[in-house]
């Protein structure tokens, strides 16, 4: 700022000489204003001093702003570090919660007699015994939802094959039978078609069929979460964004609550195939044998609801049962189908390594 002051003096000095020279030729009344001119120069010097003071204040202000920005940057870096630490702790807590939840599940299911694990899926197998019925359960943890599929028999609408044949043909590691089916004739040829709606890779296999006689769609979306229900309109079903699914009857649990069992399905013991899901997203498949005195009488749907709730299942659906109920692991049928041998079916639910 002092440089600015000297520059002003440099320019003002000649002007002062000119002013004095002009004063010699000026009238007396102008000369009487000499003091006023000198006063103006004093005012100018005062203003320069004031500008210098203001500049110093600005410089100090800039320094304060710089310090403030530095403090803000420091606080930002601290906040980012804190967020990273909290995210790490949150992840650790999530893992701990998952481990605790897993322990709670296993405490109810018991000790698995077989475990399969890959980058895509984990399958734990359990003997299932309760009262006068028995069977098997598979808890499926999907790391990749694409590891589970509904497969048409021989990949052809109208065909049929056993669950073990489907497992072997596709290279699956685990499988259970899927939805209901019926026999019919087309162009004089007997074929087997799935009942109700079947969805494979997000598409209805045989067009939309409105629900009737309590038929219930059950499947899952791309994320592996169970979806389903009774649908009278195509838009209702598609709104659920099913990726795979089959049809049978009825839905057993919804959001941890038991649903009413249709009257025609109440209090009857039969072989069952059940698909359920835990709150953490793990799937549970249960196959109960039946119609075999001395081995397993089967279970009622009401009894199945009670057991599922005891196990902590949130949502559950009854799949095709009776002689269709089949539980296959590594190409081997583990349960005892009530027909004495596997029944060829229209659809199977398969889990891939």
FENPE-V24380 format. One record per helix or strand of 2 or more residues. SS is the DSSP state (helix for helix, strand for strand). FROM is the first residue (numbers start at 1). TO is the last residue. If there is no record, write none. Layout:
ss=SS from=FROM to=TO
ss=SS from=FROM to=TO
This chain:
ss=helix from=2 to=24
ss=helix from=28 to=31
ss=helix from=34 to=109
ss=strand from=114 to=117
ss=strand from=121 to=130
ss=strand from=133 to=142
ss=helix from=145 to=147
ss=strand from=148 to=152
ss=helix from=153 to=155
ss=helix from=163 to=170
ss=strand from=172 to=177
ss=strand from=181 to=186
ss=strand from=189 to=194
ss=strand from=199 to=200
ss=strand from=203 to=204
ss=strand from=216 to=220
ss=strand from=226 to=229
ss=helix from=234 to=239
ss=strand from=244 to=248
ss=strand from=251 to=254
ss=strand from=257 to=258
ss=helix from=263 to=265
ss=strand from=272 to=277
ss=strand from=283 to=288
ss=helix from=301 to=311
ss=strand from=315 to=318
ss=helix from=322 to=324
ss=strand from=327 to=329
ss=strand from=332 to=333
ss=strand from=347 to=352
